[in-house]
Amino acid sequence: MKAMDWMIYGATGYTGRLVAAEAVKRGLKPVLGGRNAEAVTAAAQRLGWRHVETDWRALIARDDVQLVDVCTP
């Protein structure tokens, strides 16, 4: 996968944090997403990533995201 062709939605929850940590280990930088812009932005900053999304409608309109990993219960 390219650097930004997928997204972790629910990136600040337990599973999302695990998936994001594994992505870091593998050198991947997906877009991080979730409902809370402040929390998602903070998570992206901790990981050294810039791209976040909080609106699912904007997410599905993006042409650089081909896959969404939904990490919510």
N, C-alpha and C positions, 0 to 999 in steps of 0.2 A: 504494500500500500504506500501511497505517497504520504508526505508529511501531514496533509490536511484533507484527506478524502473520507474521513470518518469522524464520528462524534460519539462522545460518552455523555448521555443524558442521564442526570441523576448523579453527577460527578462528585457531589459533596456528601452523599450517603455512604454507608459502609461498603457496599459492593462497588459503587462507583469509584471510591478511593482506592480499592484493591485493583480494579481494572486500570485506573490511571497510573498507579505505581508500577504495574507490570508493563504498561506502555512505555514508561520512562526507561525501565530496564532494557527494553527492546529498541530504544532509540526512536520511538514513535512520538508524534506530537499531534494527536487528534484535537478537534475543537471540543471544549468542555461546555456542557450545558446543564441547566437546572432552573428551578423557579426563582431562586434567591440570587439576584444579580451580585450582591455584595459577597456572598459566600462563594459563588462560582468564580468571580474575579479574583478573590483571595486565593482560592485553590490554584488557579492558573498562574498567578504570580509566584506561589510557592514552588511550582513545577517549572517555572521559567517559560511559560507559554503565554501568548497574547490573545488568542482567539477564544471568545466565549459567546454563548448564545443563551438567552432566557425565554425567548418566544418560539414555541414550536412551529408557528406559521412561518416565521422568518427562517427557521432551520430548513423546513422542507422546500423553501423557495431558493435556497443556496444551490449554486451549480458546482461548488467545490466539495460538497459532502455527498458521498455515494452510499454510505452505510451509517446507521444510527444504532448504537448499543444502548438500550434502555435499561438502566440499572436502578429500577425502582420496584418496590414490592407490588 
